[in-house]
Amino acid sequence: METEKKKRLLCICIFVLTICTVGIFVACGSKDKIKTDVIIEAGSPITLEAFFDTVPDNAVFLTDVSGIDTTIPAVYQIKIGYGKKEADVIVRIEDHTGPTGQAVPMTLYLNWKVPEASDCVAYLYDLSGIAKIEYQEGAPVFTAGGEYSVPVLVTDVYGNSTVIQVPFTVIDDHTAPVIAGAHDLELEGNPEGMDFFAGVTVTDDYDPEPAIKIDDSLVDYTTAGTYTLTYKAIDKAGNIGTALVNLTVKFPADASPSSGGSNGDYDGDGDPYAIARKVMANLYGSNDVETARNIFNWVHNTLWFRLLSGTRTYERAAYRGFTKHNGDCYVYYACCKMLLDIAGIENMRVDRYPRYNGNIHYWLLVKLNGEWYHCDATEGYNDHPGIWFMCTDDQINDRYHQFNGSLYPMRAGGSKDYLPSPTPTETPTPTPIESPTPSVDPSASVSPTPTATVTTAPVDTSTPTPTATVTSAPEDTTTPAPTADPTITQAPETTTDPGTDP
């Protein structure tokens, strides 16, 4: 019996010892097992933890990885030592992270054109760059006022996308502004000295600053009589409120009517610079871009479009705009230019070429942020009720703004010899490629990588040149160059499209 017990005890000990030995062997084997092909997310550091489930105490990089820029997707071949072993491994730096950004809350009226998707997001960031910004479900179409959340899809050059929910406040406004204080007027003498807006105010249910203008097309300032003068107030939704008053034109008994021209001419011989300086005092912003935008907003919102005849002179046209608040494109141009000159912002006139239906048109090139942009405050085009501001050649390309680009300095986003086509052309948007996927076999990788020359790496201590295959590399401490891979797809170029605000 005693012998039997001893045999059982011996068997148990042998069994336990065997289990422990196997466990130690398996543990040691697992600890020494190295991953020879790993993926590092772009922007992350290269560490030994990426190559082992449990990093051996004696594991070291035999290749200097400190100089590898992990913000740029690429493939590298490096060497790792652990104990008495060495291993050649592949490091794939890949970008699988979508862009980051913030939503820009939008407020618009129901009859407005929706903004570009790029205007709805800001503070965008991505290591590889932004390739495309678009409405995820297509440009929204609103049929009623209210609060909406619109998804905007932002995609980087490697196909990674992020959806940003943009809050939209849509206003359904059909109520015209209300004009108060309009009253009958009497004029004796020069109409340029009369303040038509004294005591006149305008309010609106939504728009805090509706524009108010006068229509004096029925008034003949050279003939005594009583005429109808129309005040028109316009809110941002396009609703127009009117108020009619009588304007009585009188002349002293010993004076004859002025022969300085009719109301349909560029009449006026006062000092436009004095008026412009007073206007400009309230238009300065924190920088040139903000100041210029204030100028074009003021001219667009203050002047009423009206075709004129007569000889055009810059000062007379500006004077008419500042005093009568109406005129044609030359008056809009002259007022903007005079205000820009006073603000010290470099600008120049642009003439339409060729003429459209025999008519010429004028607008401005304005130098902002070191580049020339098209700016036009003129209203009167039914298919574009806003203003053109900081536009590139492509963005202002329509039948109203054809021009000979060789006559002007190089514009932002354009070229010196650029001549727009008669109709707008859409700017192509780069299409992102499919997101890269990891592969154990380096030759089958689809990871984007910079283009490299396929050569065999020499055995020396200098920075190795790219190689087309994974081979044993000599021990060194230099930073490796990216490894070429003939199956790697080159990422598309990032294109930027400077934002506009028409």
VOGU-3710 file (C-alpha; in Angstrom, 3 decimals, decimal comma):
1> metekkkrll> 0,000/0,000/0,000  2,813/2,366/0,914  4,535/1,654/-2,374  1,323/2,402/-4,279  0,997/5,796/-2,584  4,562/6,654/-3,463  3,946/5,802/-7,114  0,840/8,017/-7,235  2,663/10,914/-5,613  5,531/10,558/-8,068
11> cicifvltic> 3,112/10,610/-11,026  1,441/13,752/-9,723  4,790/15,494/-9,326  5,862/14,530/-12,805  2,569/15,798/-14,230  2,796/19,141/-12,409  6,432/19,571/-13,472  5,509/18,831/-17,068  2,698/21,422/-17,043  4,975/24,080/-15,550
21> tvgifvacgs> 7,707/23,353/-18,056  5,309/23,617/-20,981  3,827/26,846/-19,564  7,277/28,367/-19,152  8,211/27,305/-22,675  5,011/28,722/-24,148  5,367/31,960/-22,165  8,955/32,430/-23,227  8,114/31,600/-26,803  5,228/34,090/-26,811
31> kdkiktdvii> 7,412/36,763/-25,292  10,081/36,268/-27,925  7,627/36,228/-30,842  7,997/39,388/-32,942  5,550/40,878/-35,442  7,337/41,467/-38,716  4,689/43,656/-40,363  2,926/46,335/-38,317  0,696/49,323/-39,012  1,207/52,638/-37,215
41> eagspitlea> -1,543/55,237/-37,373  -0,211/58,436/-38,945  0,907/60,869/-36,273  1,571/58,149/-33,663  5,094/57,320/-32,394  6,913/54,137/-33,379  7,385/52,061/-30,194  8,522/48,523/-29,407  5,054/47,740/-28,040  3,781/47,662/-31,633
51> ffdtvpdnav> 6,019/44,655/-32,440  5,493/42,434/-29,352  2,565/41,258/-27,278  4,960/41,486/-24,344  8,143/43,447/-24,971  11,287/41,515/-23,925  13,547/43,374/-21,510  16,440/43,234/-23,962  14,489/44,439/-27,069  15,978/47,486/-28,842
61> fltdvsgidt> 15,705/49,266/-32,192  18,860/48,566/-34,175  17,683/51,147/-36,724  17,311/54,780/-35,695  13,579/55,503/-35,941  13,705/58,931/-34,308  14,032/60,672/-37,672  11,008/59,018/-39,274  8,194/61,528/-39,851  5,121/59,573/-38,827
71> tipavyqiki> 2,789/62,325/-40,032  3,433/61,232/-43,624  2,049/57,827/-44,687  4,861/55,637/-46,006  6,418/52,167/-45,698  9,768/51,622/-43,933  12,064/48,626/-43,371  13,825/48,594/-39,980  15,770/46,137/-37,774  14,976/45,153/-34,170
81> gygkkeadvi> 17,205/43,197/-31,792  15,971/41,140/-28,809  18,417/38,985/-26,893  20,631/37,138/-29,355  18,065/37,505/-32,124  17,588/40,126/-34,811  14,624/40,669/-37,111  13,903/42,758/-40,186  10,411/44,226/-39,889  8,114/46,396/-41,994
91> vriedhtgpt> 6,510/49,552/-40,566  3,503/50,879/-42,430  2,460/54,406/-41,535  -1,150/54,713/-42,641  -3,823/57,365/-42,222  -7,176/55,953/-41,165  -8,304/58,999/-39,164  -10,925/61,353/-40,531  -10,551/65,154/-40,432  -11,615/67,227/-37,455
101> gqavpmtlyl> -13,507/70,507/-37,585  -16,298/72,619/-36,195  -19,728/73,485/-37,536  -20,501/77,085/-38,454  -24,170/77,758/-37,610  -26,058/79,065/-40,651  -28,963/81,511/-40,721  -30,690/82,118/-44,037  -34,020/83,065/-45,488  -36,209/80,495/-47,178
111> nwkvpeasdc> -35,734/82,069/-50,624  -31,953/82,313/-50,333  -29,515/80,077/-52,119  -27,947/77,666/-49,629  -24,262/78,373/-48,890  -21,445/76,215/-50,177  -20,719/73,241/-47,934  -17,208/74,622/-47,323  -18,736/77,746/-45,747  -20,527/75,613/-43,143
121> vaylydlsgi> -17,412/74,218/-41,441  -14,297/75,792/-39,966  -11,051/74,945/-38,177  -10,573/71,853/-40,345  -7,487/69,758/-39,682  -6,097/66,554/-41,100  -2,537/65,266/-41,358  -2,896/64,431/-45,044  -4,955/67,492/-46,009  -8,590/68,073/-46,950
131> akieyqegap> -9,625/66,734/-50,363  -13,348/67,429/-50,475  -16,116/69,152/-48,518  -19,684/68,372/-49,541  -23,193/68,037/-48,251  -23,563/64,371/-47,305  -27,104/64,149/-48,692  -26,746/66,778/-51,409  -27,452/70,484/-51,069  -30,431/70,884/-48,713
141> vftaggeysv> -33,760/72,114/-50,069  -35,893/73,851/-47,463  -39,647/74,167/-47,952  -40,488/75,755/-44,613  -38,837/77,836/-41,944  -37,441/76,187/-38,838  -34,380/74,667/-37,206  -32,499/71,970/-39,122  -29,370/69,864/-38,735  -27,559/69,370/-42,044
151> pvlvtdvygn> -24,711/66,810/-42,334  -21,563/68,027/-44,075  -19,052/65,365/-45,171  -15,357/66,287/-44,933  -12,944/63,860/-46,636  -9,145/63,782/-46,570  -6,886/62,742/-49,455  -6,772/59,117/-48,238  -10,547/58,722/-48,280  -11,180/59,069/-44,547
161> stviqvpftv> -14,358/61,026/-43,876  -15,962/62,837/-40,972  -19,573/63,994/-40,784  -20,137/67,378/-39,123  -23,704/68,271/-38,224  -24,336/71,933/-39,061  -27,279/73,753/-37,456  -29,383/75,733/-39,951  -31,908/78,387/-38,954  -34,254/78,971/-41,886
171> iddhtapvia> -36,482/82,060/-41,801  -39,676/82,157/-43,838  -40,229/85,919/-44,111  -42,946/87,445/-46,278  -43,434/90,688/-44,367  -42,055/93,862/-45,925  -40,179/96,441/-43,851  -42,168/99,367/-42,461  -41,141/102,909/-43,369  -41,934/105,660/-40,860
181> gahdlelegn> -41,383/109,411/-40,932  -41,683/109,867/-44,692  -43,340/113,220/-45,445  -43,918/115,631/-48,318  -40,880/117,675/-49,300  -40,184/121,014/-50,928  -37,058/121,751/-52,915  -35,827/125,146/-53,929  -32,457/125,212/-55,588  -29,821/122,498/-55,980
191> pegmdffagv> -31,196/119,015/-55,131  -27,737/117,851/-54,081  -27,985/119,845/-50,880  -31,194/118,187/-49,731  -31,306/115,381/-47,181  -34,071/113,084/-48,388  -33,697/110,747/-45,399  -34,005/113,208/-42,505  -36,502/111,802/-39,995  -37,140/108,668/-42,050
201> tvtddydpep> -36,738/105,310/-40,290  -37,322/101,714/-41,322  -37,989/98,611/-39,218  -38,422/94,925/-40,037  -39,610/91,855/-38,157  -36,392/89,902/-38,856  -33,777/92,081/-40,533  -32,206/94,507/-38,028  -30,751/96,692/-40,793  -33,026/96,785/-43,850
211> aikiddslvd> -31,782/99,005/-46,671  -33,729/102,148/-47,569  -33,416/103,943/-50,890  -35,289/106,538/-52,921  -36,644/106,272/-56,429  -36,792/109,768/-57,955  -37,124/108,640/-61,562  -40,409/110,595/-61,884  -38,862/113,848/-60,682  -37,618/116,541/-63,087
221> yttagtytlt> -35,370/118,764/-61,006  -35,128/121,331/-63,846  -38,869/122,066/-64,023  -41,050/123,488/-61,260  -43,897/121,243/-60,205  -45,030/118,534/-57,802  -43,752/115,021/-58,341  -44,073/111,623/-56,706  -41,006/110,461/-54,766  -40,884/106,796/-53,709
231> ykaidkagni> -39,062/105,444/-50,664  -38,250/101,753/-50,899  -37,112/99,608/-47,964  -35,697/96,133/-48,673  -35,014/93,407/-46,122  -32,606/90,507/-46,557  -35,440/88,226/-47,668  -36,130/90,558/-50,602  -39,420/91,948/-49,280  -39,945/95,563/-50,360
241> gtalvnltvk> -41,917/98,174/-48,447  -42,764/101,500/-50,117  -43,882/104,947/-49,046  -44,993/107,648/-51,496  -44,533/111,360/-50,835  -44,882/114,518/-52,883  -41,792/116,488/-53,834  -42,496/120,060/-54,875  -39,780/121,678/-56,982  -39,666/125,478/-56,803
251> fpadaspssg> -37,381/128,180/-58,199  -36,834/131,725/-56,952  -38,600/134,386/-59,015  -35,294/135,814/-60,231  -33,662/132,486/-61,022  -33,920/130,126/-63,952  -33,883/126,339/-63,715  -30,454/124,766/-63,601  -29,079/123,476/-66,878  -26,705/121,140/-65,191
261> gsngdydgdg> -28,405/118,080/-66,642  -31,438/115,916/-65,943  -31,862/113,374/-63,170  -30,826/110,691/-65,615  -27,297/112,079/-66,009  -24,148/111,952/-63,876  -25,078/115,362/-62,495  -23,570/116,913/-59,398  -20,534/119,068/-58,816  -20,096/118,915/-55,021
271> dpyaiarkvm> -17,182/117,408/-53,132  -17,604/113,606/-53,126  -14,435/113,106/-51,058  -15,893/115,039/-48,114  -18,988/112,835/-48,143  -16,926/109,678/-48,636  -14,748/110,474/-45,618  -17,859/110,804/-43,432  -19,230/107,500/-44,739  -15,884/105,775/-44,329
281> anlygsndve> -15,639/106,789/-40,661  -18,219/104,095/-39,820  -16,882/101,347/-42,099  -13,420/100,569/-40,721  -12,967/96,984/-39,552  -10,239/95,174/-37,649  -8,333/94,415/-40,887  -8,392/95,223/-44,611  -10,627/92,272/-45,491  -13,257/93,280/-42,943
291> tarnifnwvh> -13,007/96,943/-43,979  -13,392/96,092/-47,676  -16,358/93,853/-46,951  -18,018/96,697/-44,999  -17,451/99,039/-47,956  -19,020/96,714/-50,516  -21,920/95,910/-48,179  -22,625/99,623/-47,639  -22,563/100,482/-51,341  -24,691/97,457/-52,279
301> ntlwfrllsg> -27,273/98,122/-49,555  -27,413/101,912/-49,985  -27,498/102,442/-53,752  -30,438/101,703/-56,026  -29,618/100,492/-59,531  -30,624/102,856/-62,328  -29,358/103,205/-65,875  -27,873/106,623/-66,618  -26,762/108,590/-69,647  -24,157/111,273/-70,146
311> trtyeraayr> -20,415/111,588/-69,816  -18,887/109,483/-67,075  -16,395/111,110/-64,724  -15,222/109,327/-61,605  -15,889/112,136/-59,117  -19,321/113,042/-60,526  -20,402/109,413/-60,521  -19,299/108,961/-56,896  -21,033/112,214/-55,905  -24,291/111,005/-57,397
321> gftkhngdcy> -24,041/107,711/-55,534  -23,325/109,374/-52,190  -26,095/111,973/-52,535  -28,889/110,391/-54,595  -28,181/106,790/-53,619  -28,777/105,491/-57,126  -26,888/104,926/-60,344  -25,511/102,360/-62,728  -22,515/100,057/-62,399  -20,093/102,936/-62,916
331> vyyacckmll> -21,602/104,743/-59,915  -21,291/101,573/-57,805  -17,694/101,205/-58,944  -16,858/104,869/-58,250  -18,287/104,827/-54,714  -16,437/101,611/-53,827  -13,170/102,868/-55,277  -13,334/106,213/-53,458  -14,016/104,525/-50,135  -11,244/101,963/-50,718
341> diagienmrv> -8,802/104,763/-51,601  -9,648/106,628/-48,390  -9,152/103,390/-46,426  -5,746/102,908/-48,072  -6,667/99,584/-49,703  -5,064/99,013/-53,105  -7,552/98,558/-55,941  -8,032/98,975/-59,695  -10,917/99,089/-62,160  -11,847/96,142/-64,388
351> drypryngni> -13,769/96,675/-67,660  -15,909/93,930/-69,163  -14,484/92,551/-72,410  -15,978/91,809/-74,809  -19,113/93,852/-74,247  -22,290/91,927/-73,495  -25,158/92,987/-75,776  -23,094/96,081/-76,569  -22,960/97,158/-72,914  -19,882/97,586/-70,786
361> hywllvklng> -19,659/96,777/-67,089  -17,256/97,919/-64,371  -16,050/96,324/-61,145  -12,882/96,244/-59,060  -9,838/94,163/-58,352  -8,938/94,630/-54,686  -5,665/93,533/-53,102  -6,466/91,647/-49,909  -4,174/89,357/-47,939  -1,471/90,010/-50,531
371> ewyhcdateg> -3,511/88,803/-53,534  -5,880/90,392/-56,056  -9,558/89,470/-55,832  -12,621/90,476/-57,861  -15,171/92,556/-55,937  -18,439/93,950/-57,326  -21,186/95,630/-55,270  -23,528/96,229/-58,233  -27,070/94,975/-57,923  -29,588/94,523/-60,701
381> yndhpgiwfm> -28,880/90,965/-61,823  -31,860/88,737/-61,091  -29,784/85,572/-61,146  -27,317/86,900/-58,576  -28,965/89,157/-55,968  -25,959/89,314/-53,633  -22,530/90,880/-54,022  -19,360/89,430/-55,470  -16,600/89,663/-52,863  -13,072/88,201/-52,841
391> ctddqindry> -13,795/86,079/-55,918  -11,212/84,273/-58,024  -11,407/84,243/-61,823  -13,330/80,959/-61,784  -15,750/82,128/-59,116  -16,754/85,339/-60,910  -16,879/83,651/-64,307  -20,250/84,602/-65,822  -21,599/86,602/-68,735  -21,466/89,868/-66,784
401> hqfngslypm> -17,799/89,587/-65,793  -15,852/88,522/-68,857  -12,540/90,365/-69,091  -9,110/90,265/-70,699  -6,955/88,853/-67,940  -3,680/89,811/-69,662  -4,396/93,485/-68,904  -4,363/92,976/-65,137  -1,986/91,564/-62,513  -2,212/87,892/-61,607
411> raggskdylp> -5,270/87,187/-59,483  -5,750/84,776/-56,594  -6,548/81,364/-58,020  -6,014/82,517/-61,591  -3,335/83,372/-64,107  -2,246/86,553/-65,808  -3,532/85,413/-69,214  -6,829/84,016/-67,957  -9,864/84,838/-70,107  -13,164/83,459/-68,797
421> sptptetptp> -15,533/81,551/-71,037  -19,020/82,966/-71,744  -20,650/80,588/-69,262  -19,508/79,481/-65,796  -17,463/76,305/-65,617  -17,464/74,051/-62,590  -14,159/73,613/-60,791  -13,305/69,884/-60,650  -13,090/68,376/-57,174  -10,458/65,671/-56,479
431> tpiesptpsv> -11,940/62,264/-55,721  -10,423/60,620/-52,617  -9,107/57,098/-52,973  -10,270/54,141/-50,905  -8,914/53,967/-47,357  -5,699/51,866/-47,196  -5,916/48,392/-45,612  -3,104/46,501/-43,855  -1,445/43,483/-45,459  1,020/40,916/-44,138
441> dpsasvsptp> 2,767/40,752/-47,494  4,587/44,041/-48,216  4,291/43,474/-51,948  0,505/43,435/-51,687  0,121/46,619/-49,653  -2,124/49,404/-50,891  -0,867/51,920/-48,361  -0,314/55,388/-49,889  3,334/56,353/-49,942  5,573/58,974/-51,538
451> tatvttapvd> 6,967/58,008/-54,949  10,402/56,413/-54,600  13,047/55,073/-56,987  13,345/51,268/-56,905  16,969/50,358/-56,240  18,902/47,941/-54,047  20,031/49,352/-50,706  23,865/49,448/-50,327  25,500/48,092/-47,190  26,947/51,126/-45,416
461> tstptptatv> 26,188/53,446/-42,520  24,578/56,207/-44,603  20,823/56,668/-45,027  19,682/53,681/-47,151  17,920/54,304/-50,438  14,426/52,845/-50,965  14,227/49,204/-51,983  11,487/47,339/-53,793  11,646/44,131/-51,689  12,106/43,256/-48,033
471> tsapedtttp> 15,631/41,916/-47,530  17,982/41,595/-44,569  19,479/44,975/-43,775  22,858/45,529/-42,049  22,795/46,792/-38,500  22,912/50,575/-38,486  21,619/53,594/-36,586  20,591/55,781/-39,512  16,997/56,823/-40,206  15,606/54,689/-43,059
481> aptadptitq> 14,066/56,118/-46,210  10,552/55,002/-47,201  10,396/51,599/-48,879  9,012/51,643/-52,401  6,085/49,386/-53,160  4,963/49,041/-56,800  1,365/48,350/-55,752  1,035/51,482/-53,658  -1,466/54,014/-54,970  -0,310/57,623/-54,931
491> apetttdpgt> -2,674/59,899/-52,994  -4,444/62,598/-55,048  -3,262/66,160/-54,739  -5,129/68,393/-52,301  -6,827/71,300/-53,931  -7,986/74,316/-52,102  -10,625/76,408/-53,090  -10,611/79,820/-51,403  -13,831/80,463/-49,760  -16,198/83,073/-51,211
501> dp> -19,025/85,211/-49,757  -21,314/86,333/-52,695
//
